[in-house]
Amino acid sequence: MGPTHTKGTATRIEPAAGDFPYTAGIFPPSPRSTMGVQATVVFADLSDSTAFFETLGNEKATATITRLTQWIGAICEAHRGRVVKTLGDGILAIFEQPVDAADAVVQMQRGHRIRLEQWPEPLRMEIKAGVASGDVVEVDGDCYGDAVNVAARLSDLAGGSEIWATASVVDGVDEGQGLRFRTLGSVTLRGKAEPLALFKVEWEEDIASDFLTQQAVLARPAMADASAPSRIQLQHLDLSLSFHARELPVHLGRNEHAEVVVNDPRVSRLHARIEARSGGFVLVDLSSFGTWVRFSGSDSEVALRRDECQLHGTGEIALGVPHGDLSAPTVAFSINGSTQR
């Protein structure tokens, strides 16, 4: 996993036991507007709501999810954001300042974690969120623009209890405060010509890492980080291999000299390479037809075409064709003993 950067601070607010009314947002309602403004967009979504409905039934599940989305919206508005619309089991909100958006999603996760500890395992729906800054246009009470599209994609890609953010959000957070961001490397999102530098917001208060970049603290000598990922497990069919970071790079492909041989005509001879870089593991596509990565807890995938992205947690790599093709040759990965969820 890559280095963690420390920026901003999250204002602590106690999670409410039930609903509480929205406060006034910073953006006045705009029934019809075509003027673009610089804003930060948050997409927050509840994961695994299908199982929730199956367990509780439609009436009880709908009432509970409605209360949760109202609570999520109230958190946003308490941090000077405005809820543009609810999306069934999620919300779209906009903020004037990136730090307010980051504060809101951090407190959202911390408050929801307290709630989940009191819920039975089958009913635990985690929140996943995407945050992006850029030009936003409001038309007839809805929001449009690149930042909206990117925030929605990040919410799809994030795993349960994760917050993914763009570099524009990280850059907009004041130095010398308390928010922490872990780099995910460059990721090419569907519909984007160029890869984006993405970050995961580290919201858990007990996270500690020697890769923390802390402001107003004297630099300390570099040392090995025991918490940094050091091994990656790869599995294809009946083959299961484990590699230490110092043994990398390793290759995936049809070539018999590849460390992970995938014998499929859609796979290039040397299709992809996994490297150890900046304290994490990076997947590099070398192929003719592309590589797709799907992280555990996400229904979406990251498409790579002669590009790269940072691997984290657990997931699956599809070679030559996307995961939607049921015959796709895949390699499962797990970093530092993580387990598939």
C-alpha positions as CSV (number, residue, x, y, z in Angstrom):
1,M,0.0,0.0,0.0
2,G,1.2,3.5,-0.8
3,P,2.2,6.3,1.5
4,T,-0.4,8.0,3.6
5,H,-0.7,11.8,3.5
6,T,-2.1,13.7,6.5
7,K,-4.2,16.8,5.8
8,G,-7.3,18.5,7.1
9,T,-9.3,17.8,10.2
10,A,-12.6,16.1,10.8
11,T,-15.0,17.9,13.1
12,R,-16.4,15.4,15.6
13,I,-20.1,15.1,15.9
14,E,-21.9,12.3,17.8
15,P,-24.0,10.0,15.6
16,A,-27.7,10.3,16.2
17,A,-29.7,7.3,17.4
18,G,-32.5,8.1,14.8
19,D,-33.4,10.8,12.3
20,F,-32.7,14.5,12.8
21,P,-33.8,17.3,10.5
22,Y,-31.6,18.8,7.8
23,T,-29.9,22.1,8.5
24,A,-29.6,24.8,5.9
25,G,-27.1,24.1,3.2
26,I,-24.6,26.5,1.7
27,F,-26.1,26.2,-1.8
28,P,-29.6,27.7,-2.0
29,P,-32.0,25.6,-4.0
30,S,-31.8,26.3,-7.7
31,P,-34.8,25.0,-9.7
32,R,-33.2,26.1,-13.0
33,S,-29.6,27.1,-13.3
34,T,-27.0,26.6,-16.1
35,M,-24.0,28.4,-14.5
36,G,-21.1,26.2,-13.6
37,V,-19.5,26.5,-10.1
38,Q,-16.5,24.9,-8.6
39,A,-17.7,22.4,-6.0
40,T,-16.9,19.1,-4.3
41,V,-19.3,16.3,-5.0
42,V,-20.0,13.4,-2.6
43,F,-21.7,10.2,-3.7
44,A,-22.5,8.0,-0.6
45,D,-24.1,4.6,-1.1
46,L,-25.2,1.7,1.2
47,S,-23.7,-1.6,0.2
48,D,-25.4,-5.0,0.3
49,S,-28.9,-3.5,0.5
50,T,-30.3,-6.5,-1.5
51,A,-29.6,-8.9,1.4
52,F,-31.0,-6.3,3.8
53,F,-34.4,-6.4,1.9
54,E,-34.4,-10.1,1.8
55,T,-33.9,-10.4,5.5
56,L,-36.3,-7.7,6.8
57,G,-38.8,-7.6,4.0
58,N,-39.7,-4.6,1.8
59,E,-41.6,-2.4,4.4
60,K,-39.1,-2.6,7.3
61,A,-36.1,-2.4,5.0
62,T,-37.4,0.6,3.1
63,A,-38.2,2.5,6.4
64,T,-34.7,1.7,7.8
65,I,-32.9,2.7,4.6
66,T,-34.9,5.9,4.4
67,R,-33.8,6.8,8.0
68,L,-30.2,6.0,7.1
69,T,-30.2,8.1,4.0
70,Q,-31.8,11.0,5.9
71,W,-29.0,10.6,8.6
72,I,-26.4,10.6,5.8
73,G,-27.9,13.8,4.4
74,A,-28.0,15.5,7.7
75,I,-24.3,14.7,8.3
76,C,-23.6,16.4,4.9
77,E,-25.6,19.5,5.7
78,A,-24.1,19.7,9.2
79,H,-20.8,20.1,7.4
80,R,-22.0,23.0,5.1
81,G,-23.1,20.7,2.2
82,R,-26.4,20.4,0.4
83,V,-28.1,17.2,-0.6
84,V,-29.1,17.5,-4.2
85,K,-31.0,14.2,-4.4
86,T,-31.4,10.8,-2.8
87,L,-30.8,7.7,-4.9
88,G,-32.7,4.9,-3.3
89,D,-30.0,3.7,-0.9
90,G,-27.6,6.6,-1.3
91,I,-27.3,10.4,-1.7
92,L,-25.7,13.0,-4.0
93,A,-24.4,16.1,-2.1
94,I,-22.3,19.1,-3.1
95,F,-20.0,21.2,-0.9
96,E,-18.3,24.5,-1.5
97,Q,-15.0,23.4,0.2
98,P,-13.3,20.0,-0.3
99,V,-12.3,19.9,3.4
100,D,-16.0,20.1,4.4
101,A,-16.8,17.2,2.1
102,A,-13.9,15.1,3.5
103,D,-15.0,15.9,7.1
104,A,-18.5,14.9,6.3
105,V,-17.7,11.5,4.8
106,V,-15.2,10.7,7.6
107,Q,-17.8,11.5,10.3
108,M,-20.4,9.5,8.3
109,Q,-18.2,6.4,8.4
110,R,-17.3,6.8,12.1
111,G,-20.9,7.3,13.2
112,H,-22.1,4.4,11.0
113,R,-19.4,2.1,12.5
114,I,-20.8,2.7,16.0
115,R,-24.3,1.8,14.6
116,L,-23.1,-1.4,12.9
117,E,-21.6,-2.7,16.1
118,Q,-25.1,-3.0,17.5
119,W,-26.6,-4.6,14.4
120,P,-26.8,-8.4,13.7
121,E,-24.2,-9.5,11.1
122,P,-26.8,-10.2,8.3
123,L,-28.2,-6.7,8.6
124,R,-24.9,-4.8,8.4
125,M,-24.9,-2.4,5.4
126,E,-21.6,-0.5,5.0
127,I,-21.3,2.9,3.5
128,K,-19.0,3.5,0.5
129,A,-18.3,7.0,-0.8
130,G,-16.7,8.8,-3.7
131,V,-15.5,12.4,-3.5
132,A,-14.4,14.6,-6.5
133,S,-13.9,18.3,-7.0
134,G,-14.5,20.2,-10.2
135,D,-17.0,22.3,-12.3
136,V,-20.6,21.5,-11.5
137,V,-23.7,22.7,-13.3
138,E,-27.2,22.6,-11.7
139,V,-30.2,22.2,-14.0
140,D,-33.7,21.8,-12.8
141,G,-32.5,20.7,-9.3
142,D,-30.0,18.1,-10.6
143,C,-26.2,18.3,-10.9
144,Y,-24.1,17.6,-13.9
145,G,-20.4,17.7,-14.8
146,D,-17.2,15.7,-14.7
147,A,-16.9,15.9,-10.9
148,V,-20.4,14.3,-10.6
149,N,-19.5,11.5,-13.0
150,V,-16.2,10.8,-11.3
151,A,-17.6,10.8,-7.7
152,A,-20.2,8.3,-8.8
153,R,-17.6,6.0,-10.4
154,L,-15.5,6.2,-7.2
155,S,-18.4,5.3,-5.1
156,D,-19.0,2.2,-7.3
157,L,-15.3,1.2,-7.1
158,A,-14.9,1.7,-3.4
159,G,-15.4,-1.3,-1.1
160,G,-17.6,-1.3,1.9
161,S,-16.6,1.3,4.5
162,E,-14.2,2.9,2.1
163,I,-13.9,6.5,0.8
164,W,-12.2,7.2,-2.5
165,A,-11.2,10.7,-3.5
166,T,-9.5,12.4,-6.4
167,A,-6.2,14.4,-6.1
168,S,-8.3,17.6,-6.5
169,V,-10.0,16.9,-3.2
170,V,-6.7,16.1,-1.5
171,D,-5.1,19.3,-2.9
172,G,-8.1,21.3,-1.6
173,V,-7.7,20.2,2.0
174,D,-5.6,22.5,4.3
175,E,-2.2,21.4,5.4
176,G,-1.3,20.9,9.0
177,Q,-4.5,19.3,10.3
178,G,-5.8,15.7,10.7
179,L,-7.2,14.0,7.6
180,R,-5.2,11.2,6.1
181,F,-5.1,10.0,2.5
182,R,-3.5,6.8,1.2
183,T,-2.5,6.7,-2.5
184,L,-4.2,4.2,-4.7
185,G,-2.0,5.1,-7.7
186,S,-3.3,6.1,-11.2
187,V,-6.5,4.5,-12.3
188,T,-8.3,4.9,-15.7
189,L,-12.0,5.3,-15.2
190,R,-14.6,4.5,-17.8
191,G,-15.1,7.4,-20.1
192,K,-11.9,9.2,-19.1
193,A,-9.1,9.5,-21.6
194,E,-6.4,10.0,-19.0
195,P,-5.8,8.1,-15.7
196,L,-6.6,9.9,-12.5
197,A,-4.5,9.9,-9.3
198,L,-6.8,8.4,-6.6
199,F,-6.6,8.3,-2.8
200,K,-8.4,6.4,-0.1
201,V,-9.4,8.5,2.9
202,E,-8.2,6.8,6.1
203,W,-11.0,7.5,8.5
204,E,-10.4,4.9,11.3
205,E,-8.9,6.6,14.3
206,D,-6.7,3.7,15.3
207,I,-4.8,3.5,12.0
208,A,-1.1,4.0,12.5
209,S,1.6,3.8,9.8
210,D,5.2,4.9,9.4
211,F,4.2,6.1,6.0
212,L,2.1,8.9,7.6
213,T,3.2,12.4,6.3
214,Q,2.5,14.5,9.4
215,Q,2.7,18.2,9.3
216,A,4.5,20.3,11.9
217,V,6.5,17.2,13.0
218,L,10.2,16.9,12.5
219,A,11.2,14.3,9.9
220,R,12.3,11.0,11.4
221,P,14.8,8.5,10.0
222,A,13.3,6.1,7.4
223,M,12.6,2.6,8.8
224,A,10.8,-0.5,7.7
225,D,7.1,-0.4,8.2
226,A,5.8,-3.6,9.7
227,S,2.2,-2.6,8.8
228,A,3.0,-2.0,5.1
229,P,1.9,-4.8,2.7
230,S,4.8,-7.3,2.2
231,R,3.2,-10.3,0.5
232,I,0.7,-10.9,-2.3
233,Q,-1.1,-14.1,-2.9
234,L,-2.1,-15.0,-6.5
235,Q,-4.5,-17.8,-7.4
236,H,-5.5,-19.1,-10.9
237,L,-7.5,-22.3,-11.1
238,D,-5.7,-24.8,-8.9
239,L,-2.5,-22.8,-8.8
240,S,-1.8,-20.7,-5.7
241,L,1.4,-18.7,-5.3
242,S,2.6,-16.3,-2.6
243,F,5.3,-13.6,-3.3
244,H,7.2,-11.3,-1.0
245,A,7.6,-7.7,-2.1
246,R,11.4,-8.3,-2.6
247,E,10.6,-11.2,-5.1
248,L,8.7,-8.9,-7.4
249,P,8.2,-8.1,-10.3
250,V,6.2,-11.2,-11.4
251,H,4.4,-11.6,-14.7
252,L,1.0,-13.0,-15.7
253,G,0.6,-14.4,-19.2
254,R,0.6,-17.3,-21.6
255,N,4.4,-17.5,-21.8
256,E,5.8,-20.5,-20.0
257,H,8.4,-18.2,-18.3
258,A,5.7,-16.1,-16.7
259,E,5.5,-16.7,-12.9
260,V,1.7,-17.1,-13.2
261,V,0.8,-18.9,-16.5
262,V,-2.7,-18.4,-17.8
263,N,-3.2,-20.6,-20.8
264,D,-6.0,-18.8,-22.8
265,P,-5.8,-17.4,-26.4
266,R,-7.2,-14.0,-25.2
267,V,-4.2,-13.6,-22.9
268,S,-1.0,-12.0,-24.2
269,R,2.3,-13.9,-23.8
270,L,3.4,-11.4,-21.2
271,H,0.0,-9.9,-20.3
272,A,0.6,-8.0,-17.1
273,R,3.3,-7.3,-14.5
274,I,3.0,-6.8,-10.7
275,E,5.6,-4.6,-9.1
276,A,6.5,-3.6,-5.6
277,R,6.5,0.2,-5.5
278,S,6.3,2.9,-2.8
279,G,5.3,0.4,-0.1
280,G,2.6,-1.2,-2.2
281,F,1.8,-3.5,-5.2
282,V,1.2,-2.0,-8.6
283,L,-0.4,-3.9,-11.6
284,V,0.9,-2.8,-15.0
285,D,-1.0,-3.8,-18.2
286,L,1.3,-4.9,-21.0
287,S,-1.3,-6.6,-23.2
288,S,-2.9,-6.2,-26.6
289,F,-6.5,-6.4,-25.3
290,G,-6.5,-5.0,-21.8
291,T,-6.7,-6.0,-18.2
292,W,-9.6,-5.4,-15.7
293,V,-9.4,-5.2,-11.9
294,R,-12.4,-5.7,-9.6
295,F,-11.9,-5.1,-5.9
296,S,-13.8,-7.1,-3.3
297,G,-17.0,-5.4,-2.3
298,S,-17.4,-3.5,-5.6
299,D,-19.5,-4.5,-8.6
300,S,-17.5,-2.2,-10.9
301,E,-14.1,-2.7,-12.4
302,V,-11.0,-0.7,-13.3
303,A,-10.1,-1.0,-17.0
304,L,-6.4,-0.9,-17.8
305,R,-5.0,-0.5,-21.3
306,R,-1.2,-0.1,-21.2
307,D,-1.8,1.6,-17.9
308,E,-1.4,0.7,-14.2
309,C,-3.2,0.8,-10.9
310,Q,-2.4,0.1,-7.3
311,L,-3.7,-3.2,-5.8
312,H,-5.1,-3.2,-2.3
313,G,-7.0,-5.6,-0.1
314,T,-8.4,-8.5,-2.2
315,G,-10.0,-8.8,-5.6
316,E,-9.7,-10.4,-9.1
317,I,-7.8,-9.6,-12.2
318,A,-9.4,-10.4,-15.6
319,L,-7.1,-10.9,-18.5
320,G,-8.1,-10.1,-22.1
321,V,-11.8,-9.6,-21.5
322,P,-13.8,-7.9,-18.7
323,H,-15.4,-9.7,-15.8
324,G,-18.8,-9.5,-17.5
325,D,-17.7,-12.3,-19.8
326,L,-18.3,-15.4,-17.7
327,S,-15.5,-17.2,-19.5
328,A,-12.9,-14.5,-18.6
329,P,-9.6,-15.9,-17.4
330,T,-9.0,-14.5,-14.0
331,V,-6.3,-14.3,-11.3
332,A,-7.5,-13.7,-7.7
333,F,-5.2,-11.6,-5.5
334,S,-4.9,-11.1,-1.7
335,I,-2.5,-8.7,-0.1
336,N,-0.9,-9.4,3.3
337,G,-3.4,-12.2,4.1
338,S,-6.6,-10.3,3.4
339,T,-9.6,-12.5,2.8
340,Q,-12.2,-12.2,0.1
341,R,-15.5,-10.7,1.3
